[in-house]
Amino acid sequence: MLLGTAAARTTAARRASATSAVYMVKATAYEAVPGQTDNKPFVTADNSRIPKGYGSHTRWLALSRDLLRPWGGPFAYGDKVRVQGISPAFDGVYTVHDTMNRRYRHCLDVLVHPREHVSISQAGVKLQRVSPALSRNSRRSLASHRPSPKKLTAHRGSHSRQEVAQHAPRSRRRAHSAAVAVAPRPAKLALSKKRSPLRAHSKPSRARQQLAALPKRAAKKRTGA
């Protein structure tokens, strides 16, 4: 148990020292063209494909072999490194994706586009690792801990589509009948229904009043023959 703890501490100390270590290198620039790369200019040494519309804003670089881990160097493909000392426009955090020619030592090469017309040759540039690249085991562990996508069809409503289709017309008819029953009647129609025909003609007309006011004639007496 103690040996395992000591080994873990030693590994952590090495990683911390490698991260905090600063290397003085010479910075140059390269373009993804056959004259400056191999016959596959858009494929880097770690099999990454240079994106369309790349340029200095892509923040990719290549390191000389003495700085890369396959040749005994401290950096690995995929490491995030901080570059300081080129210029305010080119200083920043880059990702290691490519390898320089074997004739270069203690150098870094910034990926730029031909349309930028950039030429860099700056010595005394500081190179420091910010974060190491993820190993395959780390990527697998991250993928295993990701939540699986939920199936949306597993927890739908309890009624099937057929049942909903059967009950839909009935519910609509009920809603229509309820709306007709609750709807208020017009005021004029309600008043006209409340009045009875006798009450409407109970008052004598003006012509009848005038006839009643006239003097009545005396009835003629019939005499016998």
C-alpha positions in Angstrom: 0.0 0.0 0.0 2.8 2.4 0.9 4.7 1.5 -2.3 1.6 2.3 -4.4 1.1 5.6 -2.7 4.7 6.6 -3.1 4.6 5.7 -6.8 1.5 7.7 -7.3 3.1 10.7 -5.6 6.2 10.4 -7.8 4.1 10.3 -10.9 2.1 13.3 -9.8 5.3 15.2 -9.0 6.7 14.4 -12.5 3.5 15.6 -14.2 3.6 18.8 -12.2 7.2 19.4 -13.0 6.6 18.7 -16.7 3.6 21.0 -16.7 5.5 23.9 -14.9 8.7 23.5 -16.9 9.4 26.2 -19.5 11.5 25.5 -22.6 13.3 28.2 -24.7 12.8 27.4 -28.3 12.9 29.0 -31.8 9.5 29.7 -33.4 8.9 29.5 -37.1 5.7 29.2 -39.3 4.6 26.6 -41.9 1.8 26.2 -44.4 -0.2 23.1 -45.4 1.3 22.9 -48.9 3.2 20.0 -50.5 6.4 22.1 -50.6 6.6 22.4 -46.8 5.0 19.1 -45.8 4.7 15.5 -47.2 2.4 14.3 -50.0 -0.6 14.7 -47.6 -0.4 18.3 -46.5 -3.8 18.3 -44.7 -3.1 15.2 -42.5 -0.8 15.8 -39.5 1.6 13.4 -37.9 -1.0 12.3 -35.3 -3.5 11.6 -38.1 -5.5 14.8 -37.4 -7.1 16.5 -40.4 -6.5 20.2 -40.8 -9.9 21.9 -41.0 -11.2 23.8 -43.9 -10.5 27.5 -43.6 -7.5 27.0 -41.3 -5.1 29.7 -40.4 -3.2 31.1 -37.5 -6.5 31.3 -35.6 -6.6 27.5 -35.6 -3.8 27.5 -33.0 -2.1 24.3 -34.2 1.7 23.8 -34.2 4.4 21.3 -34.8 7.4 20.5 -32.6 10.8 19.3 -33.3 11.5 15.6 -32.6 13.7 16.3 -29.6 10.7 17.9 -27.8 8.2 15.1 -28.6 7.6 12.0 -26.4 8.1 9.3 -29.1 11.7 10.5 -29.4 12.3 11.1 -25.6 10.9 14.6 -25.4 8.5 15.9 -22.7 5.5 16.7 -25.0 2.9 14.5 -26.6 0.5 14.9 -29.5 -2.7 16.6 -28.2 -1.0 18.5 -25.4 -2.1 22.1 -24.9 1.0 24.4 -24.7 1.4 28.1 -24.0 3.6 30.1 -26.4 5.1 33.4 -25.3 7.6 35.7 -27.1 6.5 35.7 -30.8 4.1 38.6 -30.9 0.8 39.7 -29.3 -1.0 38.3 -32.3 0.6 34.8 -32.2 1.1 34.3 -28.4 -1.4 32.1 -26.8 -2.4 28.4 -26.2 -1.8 26.0 -29.0 -2.3 22.2 -29.6 0.5 19.9 -30.6 -0.5 18.0 -33.8 2.5 17.8 -36.1 6.2 17.0 -36.3 9.0 19.0 -37.8 11.8 17.7 -40.0 14.5 15.8 -38.2 17.1 18.5 -38.9 15.4 20.9 -36.5 16.0 20.9 -32.8 14.3 22.9 -30.0 11.9 24.5 -32.5 8.2 25.0 -32.9 6.3 25.6 -36.1 3.0 27.5 -36.1 0.4 26.5 -38.7 -0.6 29.5 -40.9 -2.5 29.9 -44.2 -0.8 31.1 -47.4 -3.2 34.1 -47.7 -1.9 35.4 -44.4 1.6 35.9 -45.8 3.2 35.2 -42.4 7.0 34.6 -42.0 8.2 33.9 -38.4 11.7 33.4 -37.3 11.9 34.3 -33.6 14.4 32.9 -31.1 14.0 32.8 -27.3 10.3 31.9 -27.3 8.9 30.3 -24.2 7.1 27.0 -24.5 5.1 25.5 -21.5 2.6 22.7 -21.3 -0.8 23.8 -20.0 -2.7 20.5 -20.0 -1.7 17.0 -21.1 -3.5 15.1 -23.8 -6.2 12.6 -22.8 -5.1 9.0 -23.0 -7.2 6.3 -24.6 -8.2 4.9 -21.2 -9.3 8.4 -20.0 -11.4 8.8 -23.1 -13.0 5.4 -22.6 -13.8 6.2 -19.0 -15.3 9.5 -19.9 -17.4 7.8 -22.6 -18.6 5.2 -20.1 -19.7 7.8 -17.6 -21.7 9.8 -20.1 -25.5 9.3 -19.6 -27.2 7.3 -22.3 -29.8 9.1 -24.3 -33.4 8.5 -23.1 -35.9 7.0 -25.3 -38.8 9.3 -25.7 -41.2 6.6 -26.9 -40.9 4.6 -23.6 -43.1 6.8 -21.4 -45.9 8.1 -23.6 -49.5 8.5 -22.5 -51.3 5.4 -21.2 -53.9 5.6 -24.0 -53.0 4.4 -27.4 -53.7 6.4 -30.5 -56.6 4.2 -31.4 -58.3 4.8 -28.1 -57.8 8.6 -28.4 -59.3 8.5 -31.9 -62.3 6.6 -30.7 -63.1 9.0 -27.8 -62.2 12.3 -29.6 -65.5 12.8 -31.6 -67.6 12.0 -28.5 -65.8 14.5 -26.4 -66.2 17.1 -29.1 -70.0 16.5 -29.2 -70.2 16.9 -25.5 -68.3 20.1 -25.5 -70.6 21.5 -28.2 -73.8 20.6 -26.4 -72.5 22.0 -23.2 -71.7 25.2 -25.0 -75.2 25.4 -26.5 -76.8 24.9 -23.1 -74.8 27.5 -21.3 -75.0 30.1 -24.1 -77.3 33.0 -22.9 -80.4 33.9 -24.9 -81.0 37.3 -26.4 -82.7 39.8 -24.2 -85.4 40.8 -26.7 -86.3 37.2 -27.4 -86.7 36.4 -23.6 -88.9 39.4 -23.0 -91.2 38.6 -26.0 -91.7 35.1 -24.7 -92.6 36.2 -21.2 -95.4 38.5 -22.4 -98.7 36.7 -22.8 -101.0 37.6 -25.7 -103.9 38.6 -23.3 -101.7 41.1 -21.5 -100.6 42.6 -24.8 -104.2 43.3 -25.9 -105.8 44.0 -22.5 -106.0 47.8 -22.9 -109.0 49.1 -25.1 -108.0 50.8 -28.2 -108.8 54.5 -28.8 -111.5 53.7 -31.4 -113.5 51.6 -28.9 -113.3 54.4 -26.4 -114.8 56.9 -28.9 -117.6 54.5 -29.8 -118.5 54.0 -26.2 -118.8 57.7 -25.6 -121.4 58.3 -28.3 -125.1 58.5 -27.1 -127.1 55.4 -27.6 -130.3 55.5 -29.8 -133.6 54.4 -28.4 -135.0 51.2 -29.7 -138.0 51.5 -32.0 -141.2 49.9 -30.9 -143.0 47.8 -33.3 -146.9 48.3 -33.5 -149.2 45.6 -34.5 -151.0 45.7 -37.8 
